[in-house]
Amino acid sequence: MAKKNTVLVKLVSTADTGFYFVKKRNPKKLTEKLAFRKYDPVVRKHVEFKEEKLKS
């Protein structure tokens, strides 16, 4: 059976609330780190979320 192309990464809020999303990423096609502007319900604002390694 073939290996999976995607890896799970953690998108952590830059507002230092501890809130995070988990997202799949293909490291062969997308080489740079992910960064999204998403809603953080702890601070009730849209903030930047940056990629970190997910501990498995």
C-alpha positions, 0 to 999 in steps of 0.5 A: 500500500502506498504512503499518504502524501498529506501530513497533519499540521497545527495552526496556532493562534498568534493571539497566544490564546492556545486555540488551534486548528488542525489541517492537512498539508501536502509537503511535496506540493506546498513547501512553505509554511501555512498562515491563515487569518481565521476567527479565534473565539477566545478573543472573538476576533479574526487573527493570524494562525501560523503553522506548527508541528503537530505532536502525534 
